[in-house]
Amino acid sequence: MLTVFWCMLGIEFLVLIPFLLKYRQLDPSSKWIFYYILLSLLFSAGSYLIMMLYKNNMWYFNLMHFLQFVVLSMFYMSCIKSPKLRYIILRLPIVMLFVFSVDFFRIDGMKFYNSVSTGLKAALMIFYAISLFMQQLSDKELIEKSIYINSLPTFWYNSGLFLYFCSTILFSISLSLFQKTQNENPDKMVLVSYSITYAIGSISMILFYIGLSKTKLMKYADH
Amino acid sequence: MRITDIIIVGTTVMLILAIVVILLVMLQQKQVIQHKLIIRDKDLQLQRERLEAILQGQELERKRIAEDLHDEVGAQLSVLKLTIGGLQPLLKTGNGETERLKETKEFTDTIIQQLRFISQSLHPQALDNLGLAHALDSFCNLMNKNKQVAIHFKTPESTIPVDRSKALHVYRVVQELINNIVKHAEATSIEITYKNTPNLLTVEVADNGNGKLLDTLNESKKKSGSLGLKNIESRLNIINGTINYHKRNPIGTVAQINVENYQQSAQN
């Protein structure tokens, strides 16, 4: 389990290096992905440290999930063109702050994984990702200029996020339930959950790197 | 089945679905672009065919006018010249009528020459009968009679026959280039070099002018109504030919026309 964790941390760190080296040439969407990777690195390293020190790191998990939601909302703000959707994306972090707070203090509590808010976050991210896919599919400018969607960095960033949230949404929804109930073996569930999260997270990081590699070749940025 | 297993299976299904969605998005957009490219290619082909038809119609009309001028007006002028020649011995007065008749005959000669030049420019008969190299040579000889500019034509001893349609386009391009040189370059000499290998036909038009032709060409490219240059480009585009312009040492400009696969096909 720990090996998978360190591998994931290593991949995050490796992907962060090229983003850091090219930071000045990055377009806004790539910069937000850079902040997301940085946050994920802090998330992983911080949660490990807190677990070693205090045994329970769930409050840190919940806090970082909210920060990730804000950063990813900003990423989608920089990519999505629809005014209505932009209006929603810009205001949803405030709503989500309320949801996260209620979940943190009232529903699941700070000692457990906040399934309600994290599940909602994953669902919203999937919705944003599909919206961006739809936008890129029907983008007349791309078709007119014969630009293939897979030559856009935003497509790869979005694919990474879509893949990650599609794979983790079920665990996000059910994890607090498993932590609280004694009927099932919660440790096994947590182990499986983290293993899949780390594995898919690593794949997402690779997709982010592919996206970054597309930024130097392309002249048209879809934002 | 335990809840853990259900969630693992559900997650796997979600993961597969996510991958399928990503792949479908990529494929769908690729198909749309490819479809668009096919339509664009068809449009271009249609435009090309239309242009070719227009130019073909233009050439047919030119040919008809050239033949009418040569066969009818030319023949009538020759009869007029002969008639004037026949009148000469009949004039016996010493009041200068003989000189005036001689002048009229010379004037008729000039008209016949000009008519030939116009007829030749409208449709080079030599192109049909003797091929591109001879037609260009003949055009150079005609231009040399104007004495505006001296044109030297260089050709290898043996030339490979050029496809009839391609030859006409190359001929027109050379004609247009020479017109441009006469109009803009203030050149005193033009050198046309004709080269051919089995796969490539090259015609080089070099002048000793002021070199402003390159600037004129660049300006013309920016303008929307530069008919001459567009004509050159359209004609070369039809025959998949290219043209390159560069400065000539020490003075002047060189235009190089290249046409690949220029030979007559077997069915022609």
Interface residues (C-beta under 8 A of the other chain):
Chain A: I130 F133 Q136 L137 L142 I143 E144 S146 I147 Y148 I149 N150 F155 S159 F162 L163 C166 S167 T168 I169 L170 F171 S174 F178 E184 N185 K188 M189 V192 I196 I200
Chain B: R2 I3 T4 I7 I8 G10 T11 M14 L15 L17 A18 I19 V21 I22 V25 M26 Q28 Q29 K30 V32 I33 K36 L37
